[in-house]
Amino acid sequence: MRKKWLVLALIAVFGIFLASCKEEPIPTPEPELTAITFAGADDVTLDFGTEFNVLTGVTATGNDSVDYTSVMTYNTTATVSETHMLDTTKVGVHGIRYEVKVDTLTAQRWRYITVKAPEVVEGEMLVNKDFAQGTAGWDDPSVVYNADGSSMTLSVEDGALKAEVVAGSNIYTPRFGQMNVPFEEGKAYKVSFDAKSSVEKTINLQVGELLTSAPWFEDFKPGNVVHRTITTAWANYEFEFIHTRDNQRGGLLFELGALNGVAVNATLWFDNIEIVEVEVGPDETAPTFAGVANKSILVDGTIDVLAGITANDIIDGDLTSAIVAVIKNSAEETVTTIDTSVEGTYTVYLTVEDAAGNEATAEFTIEVVSMQFNATNLVANGSFEADLTVDAPEWAVWHQDWGTAPVVTTALDTTAGTFAVDITGGGDAAWAIQLHQTGYINLEMGKTYRLQFTVKAEVARSINAAIGYGNPWVEYGRKDGIAITTEDAVYEYLFTVTKEDHAVNLVFELGSQTGFADGLVTFSDVKIQEAVLPTHIANGDFLATGWQAFSNDWDGSVATLDVVDGEFVYNLTKYANGSAGYMLQLIYGTKLTLEANTAYTFVFDAYASQDISLNPFFTQGEAAGWNNLVTTGVVAITGTKATYTLQFTTGTDMTLPFEFKFEFGTQFTPFETGAEWIKFDNLSMKKDGADMPELLVNGNAETVIGGHGFYDGGNAANTMAYSANGAVFNVSAVGGQAYEPHYYYIIDALAPGNYTFVLHMTSSVARDFRLNIVLPDSGFASILEGSKYDFNVATADEMVTVTVNFVVATALTNVKVELDFGTLGDPLVSTVGIFTLHNILIYQNFN
């Protein structure tokens, strides 16, 4: 029994021990907040005018199961009341960003709410014609348009649409209107509206469809231009048109920009805009022409007299195919074609008649003109009157020497001035036999050349002419299938160089081709001559500084003028003779017209590689006996930069202009190799007196000359300066418009034709740029397709080449080339930086 109690006692003690050793329970940790989820914030589409609270149903819950809705906020560009009600009278897509911030965690959710336009009232053509529903139907962002410096704010005031307008440079900047008006083909409509303006302003009224790509707009009333001058008092305005298209996607546009080059800023009010169907009355309106303008064509050119000309009728629509053209020459004789083989003037008389018998007439002239060419022949020994150079013969013949190799012999006759190639067998192709000149001809981008040659064949046949270089071949020009006869005849080929400057080969391909024949082919008088054409952009390579280095290079002296760190550096690396001052000169490139009996002050900074004396020379040249206005003698220059001031007074006879230069030919001992230099800066010449204008251009070695301009966008920190690499634009601030700031150049005139624009530039930052060519006299309307050309520099300091082709349909004057550095608008990148324009070129392309 005692054992039993002992066992029980031990069990009890052991149980107590076990109980005392049991672990305490571990509490479950609170979850860490790492995410917040939004609910009830799905995108939604609403009918116009529907009540909608932007917070209703939207919740925010953390992954810790806590409801954070009470600390949720939102941001939006839409109009939302203090009670969170969205203004659903504003049509379009509205973005709302919900946000919750808890400690360092921020959670966001975007929501897009689309408000549909109000429904058209049955029997009406327009939505919200009286603006009882606010701006709805008239503020569609796909229709409203601002650009070219324009702005427009639409609102409703006293039941009328209020448009606060800053006019842009184009007629359609800005605009508002309404698309998807259900016009029916063949029906006539009257558009009417009430309007007034804060100042008298003429607007353009258009009917048509806006397109998403070129040509950007389909005109429902072509040739029917409607302008209305809105006065300062309420008045009713209207116009009528006949819808001749099967198109119900278009509508009515109010265009409030510049008209005929005049941009008027104003606040305008519109009300009761209405379109109603009207009866088509008797057709008493004649068709209208578009695209009629005087034209010119080069001798031997081709022309379609009706190219670009259209005719439209308000009822019959497009009548272009019904145009009748009568051509008369200068003797008023009727001819069937334009003879472009000789110069002459023709008048083209146009008529077109609609179905009702209404007739329209127009006329224009076509001039056939000859292109002038420089006398210099770029072809070496093109007359064949000299023997070929032994080491580098001007002419050579190559031919295929494998397979079906031709047999070719040549003969140069310097007395007759001919080069004959006798051919038996044409080889595998036209290239199998080549008469060529290599290493002598250099062509420049943007220039037009004429290849002219005299040739005859023993048997009538065809040949090719090609200009290019390299393997693989880079072609600059080609004329295939030139049919030559057994008699000497002159053949010409005009071509424009569209590739970079390069040395090229001239190749006559005489091998197998259509029209090939064995026999003797004899060439004479081969020429390549540059056409004399206008230079549209002067100093487009930015090499000219307005100053030039002169040396006696006929004796072998070598001198250059460079710009380094904003100073002119006259570098002399070889000097011969040295017997006279005039042998070394720094010359100012523009002659000066000075006033008689007038005092002037000339100031400059200078220093040199050795102590020398400069002779400032203001002279009227040989005609005045090399007179010099500076009578104070030479100026002593040292190795330390210093400022020098000279004063002089002109004489009585100032008829001849003055040339200014420094002479220092006797200051350096002749040497074969070396590095002597003189540095100049801050050269200035003014008439004595207060606030007198500067007479010297680019005396600071930092001015870009040649008509290149820069608008700083209202910020003087934005600058343009000359450098050895081109024009450098330091843009430290960009304005709100693309043209703030911008580079520009004004071209006096462009003749009708095809043109190419080329520029090379680098940027210190990756960003976008905008190029444009506009007409300031026509409201800065662009002549480029798409009204602008945007391009990107993807890598900092990468050289970018931009090439843009454009067409000038009619003669233009006062044409502005513009390169914009300002704000281009999303998604384009517009940022500050340093931009270098290395060269810029516009040329007419005759290819």
KEVOBA-738978 format. One record per residue (C-alpha): x, y, z; residue in three letters. Coordinates in steps of 0.05 Angstrom, whole numbers, padded with zeros to 5 digits, always signed. Layout:
<recs>
XYZALA
...
</recs>
This chain:
<recs>
+00000+00000+00000MET
+00057+00046+00019ARG
+00088+00033-00051LYS
+00023+00052-00084LYS
+00020+00119-00049TRP
+00092+00132-00066LEU
+00079+00119-00139VAL
+00019+00166-00139LEU
+00060+00220-00104ALA
+00115+00215-00156LEU
+00065+00220-00213ILE
+00035+00282-00182ALA
+00102+00315-00173VAL
+00123+00297-00244PHE
+00057+00327-00270GLY
+00070+00390-00232ILE
+00140+00393-00262PHE
+00114+00383-00333LEU
+00061+00436-00323ALA
+00113+00485-00299SER
+00156+00472-00362CYS
+00100+00485-00414LYS
+00115+00545-00464GLU
+00073+00608-00461GLU
+00030+00620-00526PRO
+00062+00670-00578ILE
+00015+00727-00599PRO
+00000+00736-00674THR
+00038+00799-00700PRO
+00000+00856-00732GLU
+00009+00854-00810PRO
+00057+00908-00838GLU
+00024+00959-00884LEU
+00058+00952-00952THR
+00000+00963-01001ALA
-00067+00998-01007ILE
-00119+00974-01057THR
-00172+01019-01087PHE
-00241+00994-01104ALA
-00299+01026-01141GLY
-00252+01069-01184ALA
-00263+01035-01251ASP
-00266+01078-01314ASP
-00336+01100-01331VAL
-00375+01133-01388THR
-00430+01181-01371LEU
-00486+01214-01409ASP
-00483+01289-01414PHE
-00510+01323-01351GLY
-00512+01260-01308THR
-00500+01272-01234GLU
-00436+01240-01212PHE
-00399+01243-01146ASN
-00326+01226-01156VAL
-00321+01195-01085LEU
-00385+01153-01085THR
-00368+01080-01081GLY
-00292+01091-01081VAL
-00256+01057-01023THR
-00184+01047-01002ALA
-00164+00986-00961THR
-00095+00967-00937GLY
-00065+00898-00936ASN
-00070+00906-00860ASP
-00147+00903-00869SER
-00153+00976-00847VAL
-00202+01020-00885ASP
-00164+01083-00906TYR
-00221+01113-00946THR
-00228+01171-00897SER
-00158+01196-00912VAL
-00165+01188-00988MET
-00155+01251-01030THR
-00158+01264-01105TYR
-00130+01311-01158ASN
-00161+01327-01225THR
-00160+01379-01280THR
-00236+01370-01288ALA
-00286+01417-01255THR
-00309+01385-01189VAL
-00352+01420-01137SER
-00338+01425-01062GLU
-00387+01368-01053THR
-00346+01326-01102HIS
-00395+01330-01160MET
-00363+01326-01229LEU
-00385+01378-01280ASP
-00414+01332-01332THR
-00431+01389-01378THR
-00358+01387-01399LYS
-00353+01336-01455VAL
-00292+01293-01462GLY
-00246+01249-01420VAL
-00231+01272-01349HIS
-00175+01242-01309GLY
-00179+01236-01233ILE
-00121+01211-01190ARG
-00140+01183-01122TYR
-00086+01182-01069GLU
-00075+01156-00999VAL
-00013+01173-00957LYS
+00003+01134-00894VAL
+00070+01148-00863ASP
+00121+01136-00919THR
+00072+01096-00962LEU
+00036+01131-01020THR
-00016+01094-01061ALA
-00048+01123-01124GLN
-00101+01102-01174ARG
-00120+01137-01239TRP
-00192+01137-01263ARG
-00217+01163-01330TYR
-00288+01188-01335ILE
-00315+01200-01405THR
-00373+01249-01413VAL
-00411+01239-01477LYS
-00435+01297-01518ALA
-00508+01314-01512PRO
-00556+01284-01561GLU
-00577+01324-01621VAL
-00648+01350-01614VAL
-00692+01316-01665GLU
-00698+01360-01727GLY
-00634+01399-01711GLU
-00567+01394-01746MET
-00523+01418-01689LEU
-00514+01399-01616VAL
-00528+01455-01565ASN
-00539+01509-01617LYS
-00560+01561-01564ASP
-00508+01541-01511PHE
-00561+01524-01460ALA
-00517+01464-01443GLN
-00454+01506-01434GLY
-00397+01495-01483THR
-00418+01423-01496ALA
-00412+01403-01569GLY
-00365+01461-01585TRP
-00305+01445-01542ASP
-00286+01376-01570ASP
-00209+01373-01565PRO
-00206+01337-01632SER
-00237+01400-01663VAL
-00212+01458-01620VAL
-00141+01475-01642TYR
-00086+01521-01617ASN
-00017+01529-01647ALA
+00031+01581-01675ASP
+00026+01624-01613GLY
-00050+01623-01610SER
-00094+01613-01549SER
-00169+01609-01539MET
-00212+01602-01477THR
-00285+01581-01486LEU
-00339+01594-01435SER
-00412+01614-01432VAL
-00431+01684-01412GLU
-00503+01709-01409ASP
-00525+01649-01450GLY
-00475+01660-01506ALA
-00409+01626-01523LEU
-00350+01670-01504LYS
-00284+01660-01540ALA
-00224+01697-01513GLU
-00176+01695-01572VAL
-00102+01707-01582VAL
-00094+01698-01657ALA
-00040+01653-01684GLY
-00002+01660-01749SER
-00048+01615-01789ASN
-00120+01627-01806ILE
-00142+01565-01767TYR
-00103+01580-01703THR
-00145+01580-01662PRO
-00210+01548-01683ARG
-00272+01516-01653PHE
-00331+01480-01685GLY
-00370+01416-01689GLN
-00361+01353-01730MET
-00409+01297-01750ASN
-00462+01343-01776VAL
-00510+01301-01819PRO
-00504+01338-01885PHE
-00537+01302-01943GLU
-00508+01299-02013GLU
-00541+01345-02063GLY
-00576+01389-02012LYS
-00567+01462-01998ALA
-00557+01490-01928TYR
-00557+01558-01895LYS
-00510+01571-01837VAL
-00530+01629-01792SER
-00507+01656-01725PHE
-00507+01717-01681ASP
-00440+01747-01660ALA
-00404+01807-01633LYS
-00331+01823-01618SER
-00292+01868-01570SER
-00257+01896-01631VAL
-00275+01889-01704GLU
-00247+01823-01729LYS
-00254+01784-01794THR
-00261+01709-01786ILE
-00261+01651-01834ASN
-00320+01603-01837LEU
-00307+01533-01862GLN
-00348+01471-01874VAL
-00313+01404-01882GLY
-00282+01344-01848GLU
-00220+01346-01805LEU
-00173+01289-01825LEU
-00119+01256-01783THR
-00067+01256-01838SER
-00050+01295-01901ALA
-00085+01332-01932PRO
-00115+01343-01862TRP
-00180+01373-01886PHE
-00234+01356-01937GLU
-00268+01420-01959ASP
-00343+01414-01969PHE
-00347+01481-02005LYS
-00283+01486-02047PRO
-00274+01553-02080GLY
-00328+01583-02037ASN
-00288+01625-01988VAL
-00330+01655-01933VAL
-00304+01712-01890HIS
-00347+01753-01843ARG
-00326+01816-01807THR
-00353+01813-01736ILE
-00368+01882-01708THR
-00373+01907-01636THR
-00449+01903-01636ALA
-00492+01840-01639TRP
-00510+01823-01711ALA
-00534+01763-01751ASN
-00488+01731-01803TYR
-00502+01676-01853GLU
-00479+01640-01915PHE
-00503+01584-01959GLU
-00471+01525-01993PHE
-00490+01461-02030ILE
-00464+01395-02003HIS
-00437+01356-02062THR
-00405+01297-02024ARG
-00429+01233-01993ASP
-00398+01250-01926ASN
-00432+01261-01859GLN
-00369+01262-01818ARG
-00354+01335-01828GLY
-00382+01398-01797GLY
-00376+01472-01784LEU
-00312+01508-01764LEU
-00301+01579-01738PHE
-00229+01598-01754GLU
-00204+01657-01714LEU
-00131+01664-01732GLY
-00092+01711-01777ALA
-00126+01731-01841LEU
-00084+01758-01899ASN
-00025+01765-01852GLY
-00064+01806-01801VAL
-00073+01774-01732ALA
-00126+01808-01689VAL
-00134+01789-01616ASN
-00205+01796-01591ALA
-00260+01769-01546THR
-00318+01745-01588LEU
-00388+01722-01569TRP
-00430+01673-01610PHE
-00503+01652-01602ASP
-00558+01617-01640ASN
-00513+01579-01687ILE
-00559+01543-01735GLU
-00556+01501-01798ILE
-00620+01492-01837VAL
-00636+01461-01904GLU
-00657+01509-01958VAL
-00684+01502-02028GLU
-00634+01500-02084VAL
-00650+01561-02126GLY
-00629+01576-02197PRO
-00554+01565-02207ASP
-00527+01633-02226GLU
-00458+01625-02195THR
-00398+01610-02239ALA
-00346+01559-02220PRO
-00281+01582-02189THR
-00208+01566-02205PHE
-00153+01551-02155ALA
-00078+01545-02166GLY
-00075+01594-02224VAL
-00007+01630-02223ALA
+00047+01652-02271ASN
+00101+01600-02282LYS
+00171+01594-02310SER
+00207+01534-02341ILE
+00278+01524-02363LEU
+00296+01514-02435VAL
+00289+01440-02452ASP
+00247+01429-02390GLY
+00179+01396-02388THR
+00114+01427-02364ILE
+00041+01408-02354ASP
+00004+01473-02363VAL
-00054+01450-02319LEU
-00012+01421-02263ALA
-00038+01444-02195GLY
-00099+01479-02225ILE
-00169+01459-02202THR
-00240+01483-02215ALA
-00299+01475-02169ASN
-00372+01493-02172ASP
-00419+01502-02113ILE
-00469+01454-02144ILE
-00431+01410-02192ASP
-00370+01402-02147GLY
-00303+01386-02178ASP
-00299+01409-02251LEU
-00223+01403-02259THR
-00231+01352-02315SER
-00276+01402-02353ALA
-00223+01457-02356ILE
-00207+01480-02427VAL
-00139+01511-02438ALA
-00119+01553-02499VAL
-00045+01570-02507ILE
-00021+01631-02546LYS
+00050+01652-02560ASN
+00078+01722-02557SER
+00050+01736-02626ALA
-00020+01718-02601GLU
-00020+01656-02645GLU
-00055+01595-02617THR
-00008+01536-02606VAL
-00020+01467-02581THR
+00042+01460-02537THR
+00095+01501-02502ILE
+00160+01499-02543ASP
+00212+01492-02488THR
+00271+01486-02537SER
+00278+01562-02540VAL
+00263+01621-02495GLU
+00194+01651-02501GLY
+00131+01675-02467THR
+00063+01642-02472TYR
-00006+01660-02444THR
-00053+01605-02423VAL
-00128+01622-02425TYR
-00173+01578-02382LEU
-00248+01568-02386THR
-00294+01521-02349VAL
-00370+01517-02350GLU
-00419+01485-02301ASP
-00482+01447-02319ALA
-00524+01510-02315ALA
-00480+01545-02367GLY
-00444+01591-02319ASN
-00373+01602-02345GLU
-00310+01622-02309ALA
-00246+01647-02342THR
-00174+01657-02319ALA
-00106+01667-02350GLU
-00033+01662-02333PHE
+00035+01665-02367THR
+00089+01614-02376ILE
+00160+01638-02389GLU
+00213+01592-02420VAL
+00280+01618-02395VAL
+00352+01597-02405SER
+00395+01578-02347MET
+00462+01613-02345GLN
+00526+01574-02331PHE
+00595+01593-02306ASN
+00648+01594-02360ALA
+00694+01550-02318THR
+00696+01478-02342ASN
+00705+01428-02286LEU
+00727+01374-02334VAL
+00803+01371-02343ALA
+00825+01373-02416ASN
+00754+01368-02439GLY
+00773+01399-02505SER
+00822+01342-02519PHE
+00871+01394-02545GLU
+00928+01374-02499ALA
+00966+01310-02489ASP
+00945+01269-02430LEU
+00986+01277-02366THR
+01032+01217-02359VAL
+01027+01207-02283ASP
+00953+01222-02277ALA
+00921+01220-02345PRO
+00858+01262-02350GLU
+00822+01209-02392TRP
+00826+01134-02392ALA
+00787+01075-02420VAL
+00771+01014-02380TRP
+00738+00952-02408HIS
+00718+00883-02386GLN
+00775+00833-02395ASP
+00741+00768-02378TRP
+00686+00726-02410GLY
+00656+00761-02470THR
+00710+00814-02467ALA
+00703+00869-02519PRO
+00760+00893-02564VAL
+00774+00967-02552VAL
+00825+01015-02581THR
+00830+01090-02570THR
+00859+01151-02606ALA
+00870+01222-02580LEU
+00874+01275-02634ASP
+00898+01340-02602THR
+00894+01377-02669THR
+00822+01359-02681ALA
+00805+01361-02607GLY
+00774+01291-02606THR
+00779+01226-02567PHE
+00757+01165-02607ALA
+00739+01096-02579VAL
+00736+01040-02629ASP
+00692+00983-02603ILE
+00682+00911-02625THR
+00635+00874-02579GLY
+00597+00905-02521GLY
+00615+00858-02465GLY
+00565+00837-02412ASP
+00532+00905-02399ALA
+00536+00979-02411ALA
+00590+00985-02357TRP
+00635+00936-02395ALA
+00667+00994-02434ILE
+00680+01061-02399GLN
+00712+01126-02421LEU
+00723+01161-02355HIS
+00757+01219-02320GLN
+00777+01206-02247THR
+00805+01252-02194GLY
+00794+01320-02226TYR
+00721+01339-02216ILE
+00694+01365-02149ASN
+00620+01376-02140LEU
+00584+01412-02083GLU
+00518+01394-02050MET
+00461+01439-02071GLY
+00492+01462-02136LYS
+00464+01448-02204THR
+00510+01428-02262TYR
+00505+01417-02336ARG
+00542+01361-02369LEU
+00551+01380-02442GLN
+00589+01341-02495PHE
+00594+01332-02570THR
+00594+01261-02597VAL
+00582+01221-02660LYS
+00584+01146-02677ALA
+00605+01107-02738GLU
+00538+01072-02730VAL
+00479+01104-02694ALA
+00474+01076-02624ARG
+00460+01091-02551SER
+00508+01108-02494ILE
+00501+01125-02420ASN
+00532+01181-02379ALA
+00543+01174-02304ALA
+00573+01218-02249ILE
+00594+01189-02183GLY
+00650+01154-02145TYR
+00671+01094-02106GLY
+00660+01020-02101ASN
+00603+01010-02085PRO
+00585+01065-02133TRP
+00555+01129-02103VAL
+00516+01163-02158GLU
+00509+01238-02166TYR
+00477+01237-02234GLY
+00460+01191-02292ARG
+00431+01196-02361LYS
+00417+01129-02396ASP
+00398+01114-02467GLY
+00428+01175-02501ILE
+00414+01163-02574ALA
+00474+01188-02615ILE
+00477+01193-02690THR
+00530+01190-02744THR
+00536+01266-02743GLU
+00568+01309-02690ASP
+00514+01335-02642ALA
+00514+01369-02575VAL
+00481+01332-02517TYR
+00464+01362-02449GLU
+00445+01334-02381TYR
+00424+01378-02322LEU
+00431+01351-02252PHE
+00429+01377-02181THR
+00477+01349-02129VAL
+00437+01323-02069THR
+00495+01287-02035LYS
+00554+01315-01995GLU
+00612+01352-02029ASP
+00659+01302-02061HIS
+00708+01288-02118ALA
+00672+01249-02172VAL
+00685+01210-02235ASN
+00654+01225-02302LEU
+00639+01160-02338VAL
+00613+01147-02409PHE
+00586+01076-02411GLU
+00595+01048-02481LEU
+00582+00974-02471GLY
+00522+00929-02486SER
+00455+00962-02478GLN
+00391+00973-02518THR
+00413+01007-02582GLY
+00486+00984-02577PHE
+00527+00979-02642ALA
+00600+00964-02657ASP
+00642+01019-02686GLY
+00678+01083-02673LEU
+00651+01132-02621VAL
+00684+01201-02623THR
+00679+01252-02567PHE
+00697+01326-02566SER
+00686+01387-02523ASP
+00664+01354-02457VAL
+00643+01403-02403LYS
+00613+01404-02334ILE
+00593+01474-02314GLN
+00559+01502-02252GLU
+00492+01536-02262ALA
+00487+01608-02241VAL
+00430+01606-02190LEU
+00411+01648-02130PRO
+00444+01632-02064THR
+00384+01628-02018HIS
+00423+01627-01952ILE
+00487+01667-01950ALA
+00545+01642-01908ASN
+00507+01578-01896GLY
+00572+01543-01875ASP
+00587+01599-01826PHE
+00658+01604-01850LEU
+00656+01678-01867ALA
+00673+01725-01811THR
+00674+01791-01848GLY
+00751+01793-01842TRP
+00804+01759-01884GLN
+00878+01744-01882ALA
+00920+01766-01942PHE
+00991+01744-01957SER
+01038+01743-02016ASN
+01020+01671-02032ASP
+01049+01679-02101TRP
+01117+01678-02067ASP
+01097+01617-02026GLY
+01075+01652-01961SER
+01020+01616-01922VAL
+00973+01655-01876ALA
+00904+01639-01847THR
+00853+01675-01804LEU
+00821+01634-01749ASP
+00775+01649-01691VAL
+00799+01621-01624VAL
+00768+01638-01557ASP
+00731+01697-01586GLY
+00792+01729-01618GLU
+00815+01735-01690PHE
+00882+01699-01698VAL
+00924+01715-01759TYR
+00969+01654-01766ASN
+01032+01658-01809LEU
+01065+01590-01820THR
+01110+01607-01878LYS
+01136+01674-01902TYR
+01175+01692-01964ALA
+01203+01757-01991ASN
+01180+01805-01936GLY
+01201+01867-01975SER
+01136+01907-01970ALA
+01082+01921-01918GLY
+01025+01901-01964TYR
+01050+01829-01968MET
+01015+01813-01902LEU
+00948+01843-01887GLN
+00885+01835-01844LEU
+00828+01863-01887ILE
+00758+01883-01867TYR
+00713+01853-01921GLY
+00662+01910-01929THR
+00679+01978-01956LYS
+00656+02037-01914LEU
+00621+02100-01937THR
+00644+02157-01892LEU
+00618+02228-01883GLU
+00659+02286-01906ALA
+00697+02330-01856ASN
+00676+02285-01799THR
+00715+02259-01739ALA
+00718+02183-01726TYR
+00748+02140-01672THR
+00777+02071-01684PHE
+00791+02024-01625VAL
+00819+01954-01624PHE
+00854+01903-01579ASP
+00916+01868-01604ALA
+00978+01828-01585TYR
+01029+01786-01623ALA
+01079+01730-01620SER
+01134+01783-01622GLN
+01137+01858-01617ASP
+01115+01888-01683ILE
+01086+01952-01713SER
+01018+01952-01747LEU
+01000+02002-01801ASN
+00925+02018-01797PRO
+00904+02035-01868PHE
+00838+02071-01884PHE
+00843+02082-01959THR
+00801+02096-02020GLN
+00849+02053-02060GLY
+00888+02063-02123GLU
+00838+02114-02151ALA
+00855+02160-02094ALA
+00930+02146-02095GLY
+00926+02098-02037TRP
+00910+02154-01989ASN
+00906+02139-01915ASN
+00861+02174-01866LEU
+00905+02152-01807VAL
+00962+02202-01805THR
+00988+02184-01736THR
+01033+02129-01762GLY
+01043+02057-01741VAL
+01019+02025-01676VAL
+01069+01987-01634ALA
+01042+01918-01612ILE
+01072+01875-01558THR
+01061+01805-01531GLY
+01011+01831-01480THR
+00939+01844-01501LYS
+00925+01918-01499ALA
+00874+01968-01525THR
+00893+02020-01578TYR
+00854+02082-01598THR
+00862+02122-01662LEU
+00825+02184-01682GLN
+00821+02216-01751PHE
+00780+02265-01791THR
+00757+02255-01862THR
+00769+02302-01919GLY
+00723+02338-01967THR
+00717+02286-02023ASP
+00683+02224-01995MET
+00655+02200-02062THR
+00694+02135-02062LEU
+00683+02084-02007PRO
+00739+02066-01959PHE
+00774+02000-01950GLU
+00802+01985-01881PHE
+00861+01940-01867LYS
+00924+01930-01826PHE
+00991+01922-01863GLU
+01051+01888-01830PHE
+01091+01854-01885GLY
+01157+01883-01863THR
+01150+01861-01790GLN
+01169+01788-01797PHE
+01234+01759-01822THR
+01220+01709-01878PRO
+01221+01636-01855PHE
+01207+01568-01886GLU
+01169+01538-01827THR
+01145+01570-01763GLY
+01086+01596-01724ALA
+01081+01672-01719GLU
+01014+01703-01700TRP
+00976+01767-01686ILE
+00911+01767-01646LYS
+00857+01819-01654PHE
+00793+01832-01615ASP
+00740+01885-01602ASN
+00752+01924-01666LEU
+00705+01984-01667SER
+00696+02045-01709MET
+00645+02100-01695LYS
+00632+02172-01714LYS
+00649+02217-01655ASP
+00590+02236-01613GLY
+00541+02205-01563ALA
+00507+02139-01579ASP
+00536+02134-01649MET
+00524+02067-01685PRO
+00578+02016-01695GLU
+00606+02016-01767LEU
+00644+01950-01764LEU
+00608+01883-01765VAL
+00636+01827-01722ASN
+00692+01865-01692GLY
+00686+01820-01631ASN
+00697+01755-01670ALA
+00632+01729-01641GLU
+00579+01754-01689THR
+00547+01709-01741VAL
+00545+01748-01806ILE
+00507+01739-01871GLY
+00436+01755-01848GLY
+00430+01699-01796HIS
+00384+01722-01740GLY
+00365+01700-01670PHE
+00304+01715-01627TYR
+00320+01704-01554ASP
+00248+01693-01533GLY
+00250+01753-01486GLY
+00309+01725-01446ASN
+00375+01760-01458ALA
+00412+01700-01430ALA
+00395+01662-01493ASN
+00449+01679-01545THR
+00476+01663-01614MET
+00551+01668-01625ALA
+00601+01652-01679TYR
+00649+01594-01670SER
+00698+01557-01715ALA
+00647+01501-01716ASN
+00587+01543-01736GLY
+00533+01584-01702ALA
+00527+01566-01628VAL
+00462+01577-01591PHE
+00466+01579-01516ASN
+00395+01569-01493VAL
+00388+01574-01417SER
+00313+01584-01416ALA
+00256+01563-01461VAL
+00190+01599-01466GLY
+00120+01572-01471GLY
+00119+01573-01547GLN
+00161+01534-01597ALA
+00192+01599-01625TYR
+00216+01623-01556GLU
+00274+01625-01574PRO
+00291+01611-01647HIS
+00342+01619-01703TYR
+00318+01650-01768TYR
+00338+01671-01838TYR
+00298+01713-01887ILE
+00302+01692-01961ILE
+00283+01747-02009ASP
+00250+01704-02061ALA
+00238+01631-02082LEU
+00218+01615-02154ALA
+00168+01559-02167PRO
+00201+01490-02164GLY
+00224+01432-02121ASN
+00271+01449-02064TYR
+00313+01413-02013THR
+00331+01439-01944PHE
+00393+01410-01909VAL
+00423+01425-01841LEU
+00477+01394-01798HIS
+00474+01406-01723MET
+00495+01380-01655THR
+00465+01388-01587SER
+00494+01384-01517SER
+00431+01347-01495VAL
+00384+01297-01526ALA
+00320+01334-01546ARG
+00272+01351-01602ASP
+00275+01410-01650PHE
+00226+01441-01698ARG
+00242+01466-01768LEU
+00195+01509-01807ASN
+00193+01553-01869ILE
+00139+01605-01864VAL
+00111+01666-01899LEU
+00109+01726-01852PRO
+00066+01765-01902ASP
+00013+01710-01900SER
+00005+01703-01826GLY
+00068+01660-01819PHE
+00034+01604-01858ALA
+00081+01545-01868SER
+00100+01520-01937ILE
+00122+01453-01909LEU
+00078+01391-01914GLU
+00047+01383-01846GLY
+00061+01456-01829SER
+00126+01439-01793LYS
+00182+01388-01789TYR
+00202+01360-01721ASP
+00266+01321-01712PHE
+00305+01291-01655ASN
+00377+01291-01632VAL
+00379+01225-01595ALA
+00450+01229-01569THR
+00486+01289-01540ALA
+00540+01317-01587ASP
+00518+01270-01644GLU
+00522+01302-01712MET
+00452+01301-01742VAL
+00435+01313-01815THR
+00365+01337-01830VAL
+00339+01336-01901THR
+00270+01363-01919VAL
+00241+01367-01989ASN
+00187+01418-02005PHE
+00152+01447-02065VAL
+00141+01520-02083VAL
+00080+01524-02127ALA
+00081+01598-02141THR
+00134+01652-02135ALA
+00145+01672-02062LEU
+00178+01731-02029THR
+00199+01746-01958ASN
+00207+01673-01937VAL
+00229+01658-01866LYS
+00269+01597-01847VAL
+00260+01581-01773GLU
+00293+01532-01725LEU
+00255+01530-01659ASP
+00288+01517-01592PHE
+00227+01531-01548GLY
+00172+01488-01519THR
+00147+01440-01572LEU
+00092+01407-01531GLY
+00084+01336-01506ASP
+00108+01284-01521PRO
+00167+01322-01552LEU
+00227+01337-01508VAL
+00242+01412-01500SER
+00300+01429-01455THR
+00357+01479-01448VAL
+00425+01466-01477GLY
+00479+01488-01525ILE
+00462+01476-01598PHE
+00510+01484-01656THR
+00486+01495-01726LEU
+00545+01473-01769HIS
+00515+01489-01837ASN
+00448+01504-01869ILE
+00429+01500-01942LEU
+00368+01510-01986ILE
+00373+01494-02060TYR
+00327+01484-02119GLN
+00328+01412-02142ASN
+00325+01404-02218PHE
+00331+01328-02218ASN
</recs>
